[in-house]
Amino acid sequence: MKNNILINHADAFRCPLCGEAFAAKEQSFLCQKGHCFDVSSKGYVNFLTNPKRQPYEKFLFESRGRIFDSGFYDRAAEAVQNILTAYSSDTVCRFLDAGCGEGFYASFLTKDSQMDGFGLDVVKEAVTLAAKRSKNVKWMVADLAKIPLRNDSMNAVLNILTPANYREFQRVLSPQGILIKVVPGEDYLKEIRSAVSGQLNASRYKGGDIISHFKKYAEILKIQKSSATFSLTPEQRIDFLKMTPMTFHVDIQKAADFSEITVDLDILVGRMKNI
């Protein structure tokens, strides 16, 4: 089955190799210098020309998918949606979810017809899952250092619990566009940190460094808290242990038991400085 949503939006993309605009040719993107990228039958475009092995296994994204489907992050997604609505001056808000993972946030937001979503991640397995989650988003496998979108093409960039590339964010954002960066709050997943504390180098998260770095590149318009504590089933407990990089190098079988989880997030809203 052909996927036309990407082809129909070819004008938003640019070649990651040379920066030239794309033209749509059947189920491919072709730039003026002859670089060609095909739309996968799975619903995404792979723009990586020199992919590197990533430290994220497929089970991590599958666990996250189940956690997202259980509603633990709905409150945060609703907060992001309200911010996009409040700060968008256009009838339709075109946004990039930079580091989209398995696609929860972009999929959640594009249920609203006023949201036009693009999702990017460097991990192909994650984007494959994202493309299954929603057909309304323009999904791509790509490098944050070479975002294959045209200058000034986005009203907003979302950067949720994932690394940033502020210079590229500035390039793709329109002059009045906003950057929404979501970072762990002080109590984020504190139950996991306690459960595996004997295997961690540090048990307390400090987000000040991330916020200070953000301020170098963006004027902060707002900081909003999204925090709640939820009860867990045994199966959800295991999924939470599997889904976070915090436990990459620990033996989760040795984790102490816990029956609730705190999802504590700080939502930074900024407008890019001239850098």
C-alpha positions, 0 to 999 in steps of 0.5 A: 500500500502506498503511503502518500502523506510523506510524498504530499509534504515533500515541500517541507523536507530538504536533502540531509546530504546537500541541503537542496529542496526535494521533489516527489517522484513516485514514492521517493524524494529526489533532490536537484543533485540526484540524492534519492530517499525512498518512502518505506512501505512501513510508513517512514523515510530513512534519511540516514546514509551512515547509520551507527549502532544505537544502545537502545534495544527494541524491547525498550521501545516496546515497554515504553509503548505499553506504558504510554498506552496505559495513560501514565504520560497522558497528563504531560501530553495534554500539557504540551498540547495546551501549550502548542495551542496557546502559543501558535498563531497559525490556524494549523500548528506544524511541529517536529517531535525531535527524538520521537521514539515510538511516537506517542507524543506526535500521535497523541497531538495529531488526533487534533486536526489543528496539529500537523506533525513530523516525527524524527528519531535516529533509531529505525526500530523506534520509528517503525513502531511509531509508524504503526501507531499513527498514519497521520504523522510524517515519520523519518529516521534521521540524525538530529545534527542533519534534520531533513527539514527546510529552514523556518518550516516548523511552528514548534519543535518538541524535544521530550526526554531526549538529547537536543541539537539547538542550532538545528532547532533554530534553523527549522523553526520559524522566527516566532516558533517555540521550542518545548523541551521536557526534562525529568523533574526532581522526583521523576521515577524516584521509586526506580532510583530507590529500588536500584539505588545500590547499583547506581552511581547517583540516586538523585537527579539534578536538572539544573544543568539541562535548564542552564544549557537551554537558557544559552540558546533560548529565552524561557517563556514558561516553565510548567510542572506536570507531576503525578503518582500512579499505582502499578501492576506487577507487569507495569513495574517490569515495563518501567524498569525496562524502559528507562536508560537509568537501568541500562547497566543494572540487574533489574531482577535485583531491584527492590519491589515498588507498587507505584511510580511518580512521573514528574516532568518540567516543561520548558517553553522557549523561543530561540535566541540569535546564536 
